Amino acid sequence: MMTLRQEIADKARALGFDDVGIADPASIAESGANLQEWLSNDRHGEMSWMADRAHWRADPTTLWPEARSIIMLADSYGPDHDPLAVLSQRDRAAISVYAKGKDYHDTIKKRLKQLGRWLIDRAGGEIKVFVDTAPVMEKPLAQAAGLGWQGKHTNLVSRDLGSWFFIGAIFSTVRIRTDEKHIDRCGDCRRCLDVCPTAAFPAPFQLDARRCISYLTIELKGPIPRGLRPAIGNRIYGCDDCLSVCPWNKFAQDASEAYAARPGTDDPPLADLLNLDDAAFRELYRGSPIKRIGRSRFIRNVLIAAGNSNEPGLRPHVAGLLDDPDPLVRGAAVWSFARLAGADDVQSAKRDDPDPSVAEEWRLALSELRA
């Protein structure tokens, strides 16, 4: 078993993974209770899939009773620049580092399957591979496997990779020697908590997704709450603030070429994005995780950024979306236009919109401008 464990590590690194550890399927029992408390406080927001399959998520032995070992893999996507620098360029879009390259689901799963097939040839048994698309608690399992620890921002932190890495899992029916659980090394540091623009951390190691910019720009299907819009700044897909300030990132490794920024992701001008129709959006973000939120949610996010930009040059681009077919886009366009124009201009541009939520945006915009 000692030999097999080392062979797995060697093979994983040969396939391009940056770290590997082994966890027992029964090693995260306490995480189930934490998950239930999080769900009972409604901190998952609209992510109903978190609650629907909570029993599988909380206990890997329920998800696949035959599993005897879980191989956890880390794949670095460390940036070669300061991800926070773009936040001061208000006419440009800030996109989370992980979403700038190829879709990590495809990139990682291919290598997980390669490693899994090798394991079957080497030791027999059966496998299942997972990359963030199944009811698997990857972060607690990765901590149990010794890859790192869940920091106060609830993301995994590694002494060797910092905060910038994806996690993949291979469930196996072969019993493999497990690694020791990683201990918490955050100490008194609270940089990740203090930097959050929307105060999404009620306490250390707790996240209220309903206030998290990543949730608001990716998972939330409806309008972003008005009170949180100004704090979003120019972040249009995800948020890297809490990851970026972690001191452990001094050990982070640069990403492989697979995660290099693609066209339309490397701090693109907001004006260019505001002009995307559905076909152009799909073409630009083909093969990117950004594509999965669809054009309407994406443009909603870009409009919020435009409204926060204080850039008069964006006003005509925003105005062109006041008549967009989707009410989600129209509502965001009203808010953005009102932030860039005066009360008289907003009154002149006002439409009698049939959608109640958009009509309310017009009413609130005029009320706030006249106050």
C-alpha positions, 0 to 999 in steps of 0.5 A: 500500500505504501508503494501504491500511494507513492505510485499514485503521487508520481503518476498524478504529477506526471499528468500535470497535477500539482499535489495529491492526497488520499482521504478516507470516505468517512473522514468528514463527518463533522462537515455534514453538521456544518453544511446543515447549519449553513443550509438552515440559515438560508446562506445558500441563497438560490442554490437549491441543489445544495439542499436537494442533495445534502445527504450525499454531499455530507457523507461520501459513503452515502454517495457511493457506499463501495468507495474505500479511498478518495484521491484528491488532486490539486491543479494550480491556476495561479495568476502572473499578475495582481488580480486586484489591479483592474479594480481601479480601471473602472471602464474595464471588467474584472473577471475572476482568475479561474474563469479566464482560461479554458473551462477547468471542468473539462481540463481537469476531468480528462486527466482525472480519467487518465489517472483513474484508468491507470489505477484500475490497470495497476490495482483493479477496482472501480472508480468515479471522478468528480470535478465540482459538478456532483454532491461532493464536499471537495474542500473538507475532503481535500483538507482530510487528504492533507492538501491544505486547510479551509481558511477563514474565507472558507476556501482551501489554502495550501502551504505550497500553492497558496489559494489558487488551485482547483480540486478534483476527486477520484473515488476508488473501491481500492483501499489506499493508505490515507494522509493526515488531515491538514491543520489550520494555519490562518492564525490571527490573520483576517485579511480575507474577511476585512477585504470583502466588499460586501461583508459576506463573512458573518464570522471567520470560517462562515460565508453568507453566499447571498452577499458574496459577489461570486454568488451574485454575479454567477449563481443568482438568476434574478436582479442583484439586490440594489443595496449591494450593487455599488459594492460590486464595482467592476467585477462582472464574473466572480470575485478574487479579493479574499483569495488575492490578499492571503499571505500564503499566496507567496508560495503560489505557482503560475498556472499552466498554459491551459489556464492562460487568459482567453480573448474577452477575459483579460480585463476587457473594456466594458463598452465592448461587452455591452454591445454583445448580442446572444450570438456574439456572447456565445462565440466569445465565451465558447469553451469558457465557464463564463458561457454557462450563465448566459448572455442576460445574466452576463450583461446584467453584471456588465451593466452594474459595472457600467453604473459604478464606473462614473464613465460618461462615455458608457452612457450611450451603450447603456441606453441602447439596452433600455429596450433589450428583450430580457427584463433582467437586462432592462432592469439593470440598464435602468439602474446603470443609466440613472447612475450615469445620467441626470434626473431630466435625462432619466425622465426623458428616457423613461419607458412604461415597461410591462414588467413590474420589476423593470417598472419599479426600477424606473420608479426608484431611479427617479425617486432617488435622483429627485431626493 
